């Protein structure tokens, strides 16, 4: 049955239609309360990050409105992929194939340009190997006769659900084990390790970099072979005398930015948004709907006119706010993830969680 969400976009939150839709939503929430009788609050302020009682949800949604970015109610019972939505999955698969075709055409053009200038190289490149693996996954049926979901699409969605619901690797292994037993003709991976290994060809992994226990330096570049910090002389390892593989004191995860930007520009579905800032400026004087309408953006364009002349040049915003992951302010442990967002794209996309790019995070 289709869920009525039209009330969430009503401008007047005091009309009868809004309260009818809100009451129906709260009735739905009763099946998704935690052990404390609370549910995720989808108002614009909480955005599903804070739990509250049903009365709190009602007050928050009426006061702040329903979150505009929360279109699929995954936290309130709506399935991520409806069983009857084969057409939607097919559309997603078509976009995936479009992306792969775009990347293949770009690589072919680059190879032709390189061969015209330099001597041809023997054997396929690593990029082509990875692309071939992606095509293979995208063309592999999940089970015989399944023409609406490929193995790559299944792995991507299952990995997404794991992250959203904070599954452990063990729970993931148990789930795929049950699925393999229930559908013996399928080619579902046997474990999280196998799934992650198959998805590694997407090329969006991270690079682990050892760090000094006192945050003095990174064991990277000219320091990569050092066994102790050149500043405080602390050991790189938790136990430097251990035999076999040593465990570092601290690890910095670096998520390379360049492959992600290449992914954006390689797909026709995302590349078209990367010049929005040059065409979507607000026409009304004194109003702004995007940073491009602000004085800081205009000052930057005036200072660097050569850079501003090319609308495809990437403009990024950086946030590095520390937080305590356990919510206990008496502990000294904190994290400082570095997150980037792309300001080229429209405002309704650049502030979505899916547009944020985590680049550095400590462990």
BASE-129483 format. One record per residue (C-alpha): residue number from 0; chain; x, y, z. Coordinates in pm, 1 decimal. Layout:
residues N
(site NUM 'A' (X Y Z)),
...
This chain:
residues 363
(site 0 'A' (0.0 0.0 0.0)),
(site 1 'A' (133.0 343.7 -94.6)),
(site 2 'A' (215.3 569.0 199.9)),
(site 3 'A' (59.1 915.8 185.1)),
(site 4 'A' (341.7 1166.4 234.8)),
(site 5 'A' (179.3 1468.6 75.0)),
(site 6 'A' (108.7 1623.2 415.3)),
(site 7 'A' (483.2 1654.1 489.1)),
(site 8 'A' (523.1 1923.9 219.8)),
(site 9 'A' (223.3 2138.4 317.8)),
(site 10 'A' (323.4 2497.2 388.2)),
(site 11 'A' (53.7 2553.8 650.1)),
(site 12 'A' (103.7 2313.8 938.2)),
(site 13 'A' (-222.8 2410.2 1106.0)),
(site 14 'A' (-454.6 2280.4 834.6)),
(site 15 'A' (-666.2 1965.8 895.3)),
(site 16 'A' (-483.5 1771.1 621.0)),
(site 17 'A' (-152.6 1813.4 802.8)),
(site 18 'A' (-287.9 1680.3 1133.9)),
(site 19 'A' (-458.7 1386.8 962.4)),
(site 20 'A' (-129.4 1285.6 802.1)),
(site 21 'A' (63.2 1349.2 1124.8)),
(site 22 'A' (-174.0 1130.9 1327.1)),
(site 23 'A' (-143.1 851.4 1070.7)),
(site 24 'A' (237.0 877.6 1090.1)),
(site 25 'A' (235.8 864.4 1472.0)),
(site 26 'A' (11.4 558.2 1456.8)),
(site 27 'A' (274.9 400.4 1234.3)),
(site 28 'A' (546.8 492.9 1484.2)),
(site 29 'A' (383.0 282.1 1756.1)),
(site 30 'A' (525.2 -28.9 1589.2)),
(site 31 'A' (879.7 110.5 1594.5)),
(site 32 'A' (932.4 223.4 1952.1)),
(site 33 'A' (1242.7 118.5 2140.6)),
(site 34 'A' (1247.1 -37.3 2486.8)),
(site 35 'A' (1206.7 310.2 2641.9)),
(site 36 'A' (891.8 385.0 2438.9)),
(site 37 'A' (1074.6 630.2 2214.1)),
(site 38 'A' (1114.0 662.6 1838.4)),
(site 39 'A' (1342.3 856.2 1604.1)),
(site 40 'A' (1213.7 1209.6 1551.6)),
(site 41 'A' (1202.7 1306.2 1177.9)),
(site 42 'A' (1150.2 1680.0 1225.6)),
(site 43 'A' (1379.0 1926.5 1048.7)),
(site 44 'A' (1565.5 1996.2 1372.6)),
(site 45 'A' (1625.0 1637.9 1494.7)),
(site 46 'A' (1644.3 1473.3 1150.6)),
(site 47 'A' (1622.8 1120.5 1296.8)),
(site 48 'A' (1930.9 1172.0 1516.5)),
(site 49 'A' (1733.0 1213.4 1841.3)),
(site 50 'A' (1475.8 980.7 1998.8)),
(site 51 'A' (1157.4 1108.1 2159.8)),
(site 52 'A' (815.1 1004.5 2280.3)),
(site 53 'A' (514.5 1016.9 2047.8)),
(site 54 'A' (396.1 1340.7 2209.0)),
(site 55 'A' (742.4 1491.4 2155.3)),
(site 56 'A' (741.3 1382.0 1790.9)),
(site 57 'A' (401.3 1542.1 1740.9)),
(site 58 'A' (516.0 1873.6 1893.1)),
(site 59 'A' (848.2 1879.2 1706.0)),
(site 60 'A' (701.4 1798.8 1364.9)),
(site 61 'A' (430.0 2060.7 1410.1)),
(site 62 'A' (682.2 2322.7 1521.2)),
(site 63 'A' (975.6 2252.4 1287.3)),
(site 64 'A' (812.3 2063.6 1000.0)),
(site 65 'A' (893.0 1721.5 859.3)),
(site 66 'A' (1253.3 1666.6 740.6)),
(site 67 'A' (1265.1 1740.2 366.6)),
(site 68 'A' (1553.4 1498.0 311.5)),
(site 69 'A' (1375.9 1204.1 475.5)),
(site 70 'A' (1185.2 1071.6 175.1)),
(site 71 'A' (1206.2 697.4 245.3)),
(site 72 'A' (1087.3 623.8 598.7)),
(site 73 'A' (1336.9 346.8 667.5)),
(site 74 'A' (1339.0 418.8 1042.2)),
(site 75 'A' (959.5 398.8 1058.1)),
(site 76 'A' (880.0 78.4 874.7)),
(site 77 'A' (908.3 165.3 506.3)),
(site 78 'A' (1128.8 -89.6 324.4)),
(site 79 'A' (1435.3 45.8 146.4)),
(site 80 'A' (1337.9 -152.5 -164.3)),
(site 81 'A' (962.9 -229.9 -182.0)),
(site 82 'A' (895.8 -589.1 -299.7)),
(site 83 'A' (681.9 -467.8 -588.2)),
(site 84 'A' (914.7 -190.5 -696.6)),
(site 85 'A' (1101.1 -385.2 -962.6)),
(site 86 'A' (1069.1 -88.6 -1193.3)),
(site 87 'A' (1246.4 140.3 -944.0)),
(site 88 'A' (1525.8 -112.9 -895.2)),
(site 89 'A' (1552.5 -146.4 -1271.0)),
(site 90 'A' (1587.3 229.8 -1299.5)),
(site 91 'A' (1866.2 225.0 -1040.5)),
(site 92 'A' (2037.9 -56.8 -1228.7)),
(site 93 'A' (2003.7 138.1 -1554.5)),
(site 94 'A' (2170.9 440.3 -1393.6)),
(site 95 'A' (2448.3 213.4 -1268.5)),
(site 96 'A' (2503.9 78.4 -1619.4)),
(site 97 'A' (2495.2 435.7 -1756.2)),
(site 98 'A' (2768.3 529.3 -1509.5)),
(site 99 'A' (2983.4 231.5 -1604.0)),
(site 100 'A' (2937.5 306.0 -1973.1)),
(site 101 'A' (3031.4 670.1 -1917.1)),
(site 102 'A' (3350.1 566.0 -1734.8)),
(site 103 'A' (3436.3 312.7 -2004.5)),
(site 104 'A' (3393.6 570.0 -2281.7)),
(site 105 'A' (3606.8 819.6 -2090.8)),
(site 106 'A' (3882.6 561.9 -2037.3)),
(site 107 'A' (3869.2 464.4 -2405.4)),
(site 108 'A' (3903.1 827.6 -2510.5)),
(site 109 'A' (4195.9 877.3 -2272.1)),
(site 110 'A' (4366.9 565.8 -2410.3)),
(site 111 'A' (4327.6 691.9 -2766.7)),
(site 112 'A' (4472.7 1030.2 -2669.7)),
(site 113 'A' (4764.5 863.7 -2492.3)),
(site 114 'A' (4836.0 629.4 -2782.7)),
(site 115 'A' (4835.2 923.5 -3022.3)),
(site 116 'A' (5106.1 1096.1 -2820.8)),
(site 117 'A' (5307.0 808.9 -2674.4)),
(site 118 'A' (5391.3 453.5 -2759.7)),
(site 119 'A' (5109.2 205.7 -2690.7)),
(site 120 'A' (5134.8 6.6 -2369.5)),
(site 121 'A' (5094.1 -365.8 -2349.7)),
(site 122 'A' (4824.5 -523.8 -2135.4)),
(site 123 'A' (4517.4 -368.4 -1967.1)),
(site 124 'A' (4549.4 -95.5 -1709.2)),
(site 125 'A' (4443.3 -132.0 -1347.5)),
(site 126 'A' (4150.4 101.1 -1414.9)),
(site 127 'A' (4025.2 -119.2 -1693.9)),
(site 128 'A' (4066.0 -427.2 -1474.9)),
(site 129 'A' (3855.5 -270.0 -1200.0)),
(site 130 'A' (3601.1 -148.3 -1452.1)),
(site 131 'A' (3579.4 -496.8 -1599.5)),
(site 132 'A' (3512.8 -639.1 -1253.9)),
(site 133 'A' (3237.1 -382.6 -1198.4)),
(site 134 'A' (3076.3 -472.3 -1531.1)),
(site 135 'A' (3097.9 -838.4 -1436.7)),
(site 136 'A' (2922.9 -776.2 -1102.8)),
(site 137 'A' (2660.9 -553.0 -1266.5)),
(site 138 'A' (2584.6 -820.6 -1529.0)),
(site 139 'A' (2570.9 -1114.4 -1285.1)),
(site 140 'A' (2223.6 -1230.3 -1188.5)),
(site 141 'A' (2161.1 -1265.5 -815.8)),
(site 142 'A' (2000.1 -1602.7 -887.0)),
(site 143 'A' (1895.2 -1775.8 -1210.5)),
(site 144 'A' (1612.7 -1581.1 -1372.5)),
(site 145 'A' (1655.9 -1265.3 -1161.6)),
(site 146 'A' (1646.3 -988.6 -1422.3)),
(site 147 'A' (1566.0 -697.6 -1190.3)),
(site 148 'A' (1858.1 -699.5 -944.3)),
(site 149 'A' (2222.3 -769.0 -1016.3)),
(site 150 'A' (2481.4 -894.8 -771.1)),
(site 151 'A' (2642.3 -548.9 -756.6)),
(site 152 'A' (2309.5 -380.5 -683.0)),
(site 153 'A' (2231.7 -634.1 -408.3)),
(site 154 'A' (2571.7 -592.4 -242.5)),
(site 155 'A' (2548.0 -213.2 -254.5)),
(site 156 'A' (2201.5 -208.2 -95.1)),
(site 157 'A' (2285.1 -469.5 167.0)),
(site 158 'A' (2604.0 -283.0 264.5)),
(site 159 'A' (2403.1 40.0 287.8)),
(site 160 'A' (2148.5 -122.6 521.1)),
(site 161 'A' (2432.4 -259.9 737.2)),
(site 162 'A' (2576.4 88.5 783.7)),
(site 163 'A' (2240.3 255.8 846.8)),
(site 164 'A' (2141.2 6.5 1115.5)),
(site 165 'A' (2489.9 -36.1 1265.5)),
(site 166 'A' (2506.2 -412.5 1211.8)),
(site 167 'A' (2811.0 -592.6 1337.8)),
(site 168 'A' (3013.8 -804.9 1098.3)),
(site 169 'A' (2894.2 -1114.3 1285.6)),
(site 170 'A' (2526.8 -1025.8 1238.3)),
(site 171 'A' (2594.2 -961.6 869.6)),
(site 172 'A' (2759.8 -1304.3 838.3)),
(site 173 'A' (2461.4 -1470.0 1006.0)),
(site 174 'A' (2216.6 -1295.2 773.8)),
(site 175 'A' (2393.4 -1390.0 450.6)),
(site 176 'A' (2435.1 -1743.4 586.4)),
(site 177 'A' (2057.8 -1766.6 633.3)),
(site 178 'A' (1992.5 -1618.4 287.5)),
(site 179 'A' (2230.7 -1865.6 124.9)),
(site 180 'A' (2055.8 -2153.5 302.2)),
(site 181 'A' (1709.9 -2024.8 202.7)),
(site 182 'A' (1810.7 -1954.8 -159.6)),
(site 183 'A' (2070.6 -2218.7 -249.8)),
(site 184 'A' (2070.9 -2120.6 -619.2)),
(site 185 'A' (2178.2 -1764.3 -542.0)),
(site 186 'A' (2537.2 -1640.1 -544.4)),
(site 187 'A' (2511.6 -1434.4 -226.8)),
(site 188 'A' (2856.7 -1395.9 -65.2)),
(site 189 'A' (2921.8 -1617.4 234.5)),
(site 190 'A' (3046.1 -1344.4 469.6)),
(site 191 'A' (3100.0 -973.8 518.5)),
(site 192 'A' (3463.2 -1020.6 419.1)),
(site 193 'A' (3361.3 -1168.6 82.8)),
(site 194 'A' (3106.2 -891.6 24.3)),
(site 195 'A' (3357.2 -620.3 109.3)),
(site 196 'A' (3616.1 -786.0 -114.3)),
(site 197 'A' (3370.3 -784.1 -406.3)),
(site 198 'A' (3275.4 -418.7 -345.9)),
(site 199 'A' (3639.7 -313.2 -321.4)),
(site 200 'A' (3648.3 -273.5 -700.0)),
(site 201 'A' (3421.2 30.5 -663.2)),
(site 202 'A' (3737.9 207.9 -551.2)),
(site 203 'A' (3606.8 404.7 -254.1)),
(site 204 'A' (3815.2 248.8 21.9)),
(site 205 'A' (4050.1 414.7 266.3)),
(site 206 'A' (4424.3 425.2 330.3)),
(site 207 'A' (4535.5 347.2 690.9)),
(site 208 'A' (4814.8 576.0 811.8)),
(site 209 'A' (4990.2 511.3 1143.0)),
(site 210 'A' (5005.2 808.9 1379.5)),
(site 211 'A' (5205.7 901.2 1687.7)),
(site 212 'A' (5031.9 819.3 2014.6)),
(site 213 'A' (5072.7 1187.0 2115.0)),
(site 214 'A' (4956.4 1317.7 1774.7)),
(site 215 'A' (5300.3 1459.5 1693.9)),
(site 216 'A' (5331.4 1322.3 1342.3)),
(site 217 'A' (5208.8 1073.7 1085.3)),
(site 218 'A' (5425.3 783.1 981.8)),
(site 219 'A' (5381.4 876.6 619.8)),
(site 220 'A' (5600.3 987.2 330.3)),
(site 221 'A' (5951.4 1049.6 469.6)),
(site 222 'A' (5849.2 908.5 811.0)),
(site 223 'A' (5685.3 589.3 684.3)),
(site 224 'A' (5976.8 361.3 785.0)),
(site 225 'A' (6037.4 508.5 1131.3)),
(site 226 'A' (5969.9 290.6 1436.0)),
(site 227 'A' (5933.9 580.5 1680.8)),
(site 228 'A' (5815.7 940.8 1668.2)),
(site 229 'A' (6093.0 1185.0 1561.9)),
(site 230 'A' (5953.7 1449.4 1802.3)),
(site 231 'A' (5852.7 1277.5 2126.9)),
(site 232 'A' (6039.3 949.2 2058.3)),
(site 233 'A' (5736.0 737.2 2157.8)),
(site 234 'A' (5714.4 396.7 1994.8)),
(site 235 'A' (5500.7 355.7 1688.2)),
(site 236 'A' (5367.5 24.2 1820.9)),
(site 237 'A' (5165.0 -77.0 2122.4)),
(site 238 'A' (5417.0 -353.3 2189.1)),
(site 239 'A' (5737.7 -305.5 1994.6)),
(site 240 'A' (5876.4 -638.7 2112.7)),
(site 241 'A' (5590.5 -850.3 1988.4)),
(site 242 'A' (5661.5 -1119.7 1731.8)),
(site 243 'A' (5470.5 -1127.1 1406.8)),
(site 244 'A' (5241.4 -844.5 1297.2)),
(site 245 'A' (5268.0 -539.4 1522.5)),
(site 246 'A' (4969.4 -328.6 1627.1)),
(site 247 'A' (5008.5 51.2 1588.6)),
(site 248 'A' (4919.0 287.1 1871.5)),
(site 249 'A' (4701.6 505.2 1651.4)),
(site 250 'A' (4569.3 481.1 1297.6)),
(site 251 'A' (4441.2 762.1 1078.6)),
(site 252 'A' (4199.2 656.1 805.3)),
(site 253 'A' (4243.2 861.8 490.4)),
(site 254 'A' (3969.9 842.0 226.5)),
(site 255 'A' (4123.3 971.7 -99.9)),
(site 256 'A' (3926.3 1257.4 -248.3)),
(site 257 'A' (4032.7 1232.1 -612.4)),
(site 258 'A' (3857.5 898.6 -689.4)),
(site 259 'A' (3531.7 1034.9 -548.3)),
(site 260 'A' (3545.2 1347.5 -761.2)),
(site 261 'A' (3624.8 1132.2 -1063.3)),
(site 262 'A' (3314.9 925.6 -987.3)),
(site 263 'A' (3103.6 1243.8 -981.5)),
(site 264 'A' (3233.7 1372.0 -1314.5)),
(site 265 'A' (3228.6 1029.1 -1478.1)),
(site 266 'A' (2850.6 986.6 -1452.9)),
(site 267 'A' (2600.5 1183.3 -1656.2)),
(site 268 'A' (2357.1 1168.0 -1363.8)),
(site 269 'A' (2586.5 1354.7 -1121.6)),
(site 270 'A' (2812.9 1558.3 -1351.0)),
(site 271 'A' (2516.7 1771.8 -1464.6)),
(site 272 'A' (2481.5 1912.4 -1111.0)),
(site 273 'A' (2844.0 2023.2 -1080.6)),
(site 274 'A' (2783.7 2352.7 -1265.2)),
(site 275 'A' (2460.1 2444.0 -1086.8)),
(site 276 'A' (2630.4 2721.1 -889.0)),
(site 277 'A' (2698.9 2905.2 -1215.1)),
(site 278 'A' (2338.8 2886.4 -1341.7)),
(site 279 'A' (2121.4 2869.9 -1029.1)),
(site 280 'A' (2207.1 3198.6 -862.4)),
(site 281 'A' (1921.9 3378.6 -692.1)),
(site 282 'A' (1782.5 3656.9 -912.5)),
(site 283 'A' (1620.6 3853.1 -630.8)),
(site 284 'A' (1847.0 4119.8 -480.8)),
(site 285 'A' (1906.7 4081.2 -108.1)),
(site 286 'A' (1809.7 3715.5 -95.0)),
(site 287 'A' (2028.0 3407.0 -101.3)),
(site 288 'A' (1951.7 3037.7 -136.9)),
(site 289 'A' (2307.0 2908.8 -183.1)),
(site 290 'A' (2658.3 3021.6 -79.1)),
(site 291 'A' (2708.8 3142.9 -437.7)),
(site 292 'A' (2477.6 3434.7 -351.9)),
(site 293 'A' (2692.6 3542.4 -56.9)),
(site 294 'A' (2954.2 3818.2 -47.5)),
(site 295 'A' (3236.0 3575.4 42.5)),
(site 296 'A' (3177.9 3370.2 -273.3)),
(site 297 'A' (3167.3 3684.1 -487.3)),
(site 298 'A' (3484.5 3817.1 -323.3)),
(site 299 'A' (3661.5 3488.4 -399.7)),
(site 300 'A' (3550.5 3505.8 -765.1)),
(site 301 'A' (3680.2 3861.8 -791.6)),
(site 302 'A' (4012.9 3764.9 -632.0)),
(site 303 'A' (4063.4 3454.9 -850.8)),
(site 304 'A' (3888.4 3531.4 -1182.0)),
(site 305 'A' (4082.5 3261.9 -1370.6)),
(site 306 'A' (3951.3 2993.6 -1136.3)),
(site 307 'A' (3598.1 3136.3 -1136.3)),
(site 308 'A' (3583.8 3141.6 -1517.7)),
(site 309 'A' (3554.6 2760.9 -1528.1)),
(site 310 'A' (3225.2 2653.9 -1363.6)),
(site 311 'A' (3340.1 2289.9 -1347.2)),
(site 312 'A' (3614.5 2374.1 -1098.2)),
(site 313 'A' (3533.7 2208.7 -766.6)),
(site 314 'A' (3442.5 2416.4 -462.3)),
(site 315 'A' (3446.0 2236.3 -130.7)),
(site 316 'A' (3337.5 2324.4 221.3)),
(site 317 'A' (3528.3 2170.0 512.3)),
(site 318 'A' (3401.6 2083.3 860.4)),
(site 319 'A' (3620.7 1940.4 1137.9)),
(site 320 'A' (3415.2 1957.6 1455.2)),
(site 321 'A' (3529.0 1731.1 1736.6)),
(site 322 'A' (3281.3 1523.5 1933.1)),
(site 323 'A' (3276.9 1263.1 2207.1)),
(site 324 'A' (3147.8 940.8 2049.9)),
(site 325 'A' (3015.3 804.1 2380.3)),
(site 326 'A' (2825.8 1111.7 2501.7)),
(site 327 'A' (3008.6 1105.0 2834.6)),
(site 328 'A' (3183.2 1437.0 2882.4)),
(site 329 'A' (3387.1 1303.9 3175.3)),
(site 330 'A' (3599.8 1098.6 2935.0)),
(site 331 'A' (3884.1 1258.5 2743.7)),
(site 332 'A' (3840.5 1049.5 2426.6)),
(site 333 'A' (3720.7 1247.1 2127.4)),
(site 334 'A' (3713.8 1222.2 1749.1)),
(site 335 'A' (3790.6 1482.2 1485.1)),
(site 336 'A' (3655.3 1361.8 1151.1)),
(site 337 'A' (3719.9 1588.9 852.4)),
(site 338 'A' (3413.0 1612.0 628.4)),
(site 339 'A' (3385.7 1783.1 290.4)),
(site 340 'A' (3075.3 1886.8 102.6)),
(site 341 'A' (3059.7 2000.1 -260.7)),
(site 342 'A' (2923.7 2352.2 -306.5)),
(site 343 'A' (2899.0 2315.5 -684.7)),
(site 344 'A' (2572.3 2126.6 -655.2)),
(site 345 'A' (2222.8 2260.0 -568.1)),
(site 346 'A' (2139.1 2343.3 -204.8)),
(site 347 'A' (1889.8 2056.7 -179.7)),
(site 348 'A' (2175.6 1816.3 -262.3)),
(site 349 'A' (2492.0 1965.3 -110.1)),
(site 350 'A' (2358.1 1944.6 247.6)),
(site 351 'A' (2224.8 1590.3 214.9)),
(site 352 'A' (2409.2 1324.7 409.8)),
(site 353 'A' (2474.2 1130.9 89.6)),
(site 354 'A' (2670.8 1429.8 -48.9)),
(site 355 'A' (2908.7 1451.0 248.1)),
(site 356 'A' (3254.8 1307.9 190.3)),
(site 357 'A' (3440.6 1177.8 495.2)),
(site 358 'A' (3809.6 1226.5 417.3)),
(site 359 'A' (3996.8 1172.0 744.6)),
(site 360 'A' (3899.6 1005.0 1070.0)),
(site 361 'A' (4117.3 875.7 1357.3)),
(site 362 'A' (4088.1 544.2 1531.8)),
